[in-house]
Amino acid sequence: MAKKWGKVGPVKGRGGKQIGTKVRNNSTGKERVLLNPHGKYGKATAELNQGVRMTNEGEIKRDENGEPLTLTREQRAYRAGYRSAVIDQTKAYNARHQGGNQ
């Protein structure tokens, strides 16, 4: 049986760094973007700054009336916690690999 999803190519962010991969459903032709951790961090930051939900492609999600979907308190807390965890992991990694010079 053939693979249902095939890799199309990398997705680059503003600075040219890869933030994810674009995949295509071979039977329907529908494409999706799968974010790596750097891309997820950037998406969480953008959503918190703007206060609205976004797709992995960076577009604002809208309801059936065309109004932007705002973040609930729980969604805002989850994204803030995710960002905090990534920052803590980065600090721990840097402390281990750079001799603690910060």
C-alpha positions in Angstrom: 0.0 0.0 0.0 1.3 3.4 -0.9 2.0 6.2 1.6 -1.0 8.4 2.2 1.0 11.5 2.9 4.1 12.6 1.0 6.7 15.3 1.8 6.4 18.3 -0.5 9.3 20.4 0.9 10.5 22.6 3.7 8.7 25.7 5.1 11.0 28.6 5.8 10.4 31.4 8.3 11.1 35.1 8.0 14.9 34.7 8.7 15.2 31.8 6.2 15.3 29.2 9.0 13.3 26.0 8.5 10.2 26.1 10.7 8.4 23.0 9.3 7.6 20.7 6.5 4.8 20.8 3.9 3.1 17.5 3.2 0.5 16.4 0.7 -2.2 13.8 0.9 -1.6 11.6 -2.2 -5.2 10.6 -2.6 -6.9 14.0 -2.2 -4.1 16.4 -3.0 -4.7 18.4 0.2 -1.6 20.1 1.6 -0.7 20.7 5.3 2.1 22.3 7.2 3.7 20.4 10.1 5.7 22.7 12.4 9.0 21.8 14.1 9.6 23.1 17.7 11.0 26.4 16.4 7.9 26.9 14.3 5.6 26.0 17.2 7.4 28.6 19.4 7.0 31.3 16.7 3.3 30.4 16.2 2.6 30.6 20.0 4.4 33.9 20.2 2.5 35.4 17.3 -0.8 34.2 18.7 -0.1 35.7 22.1 1.0 39.0 20.6 -2.1 39.3 18.4 -4.6 37.6 20.7 -6.1 35.5 17.9 -5.7 31.9 16.8 -3.6 31.2 13.7 -3.1 28.3 11.2 0.3 26.7 10.8 0.7 28.8 7.6 0.4 32.0 9.7 -3.2 33.0 8.6 -5.7 34.1 11.2 -8.5 31.5 11.9 -12.0 32.9 11.4 -15.5 31.8 12.4 -18.4 31.3 10.0 -19.1 35.1 10.1 -15.6 35.9 9.1 -14.6 37.3 12.6 -11.2 36.3 14.0 -11.2 33.6 16.6 -9.7 35.1 19.8 -7.8 33.1 22.4 -9.6 31.9 25.5 -7.9 32.2 28.9 -6.9 28.5 28.8 -5.5 28.8 25.3 -3.5 31.9 26.3 -2.2 30.1 29.4 -1.2 27.0 27.4 0.8 29.0 24.9 2.5 31.1 27.6 3.4 27.8 29.4 4.8 26.3 26.2 7.0 29.4 25.5 8.2 29.3 29.1 9.1 25.6 28.9 11.1 26.2 25.6 13.0 29.1 27.2 13.8 26.9 30.2 15.0 24.1 28.0 17.2 26.5 26.0 18.8 27.9 29.1 19.5 24.4 30.5 21.0 23.3 27.1 23.2 26.5 27.0 24.3 26.0 30.6 25.4 22.4 29.8 27.1 23.1 26.5 28.7 26.5 27.2 30.0 26.0 30.7 27.3 28.1 32.3 28.4 31.4 30.8 25.3 33.6 30.5 
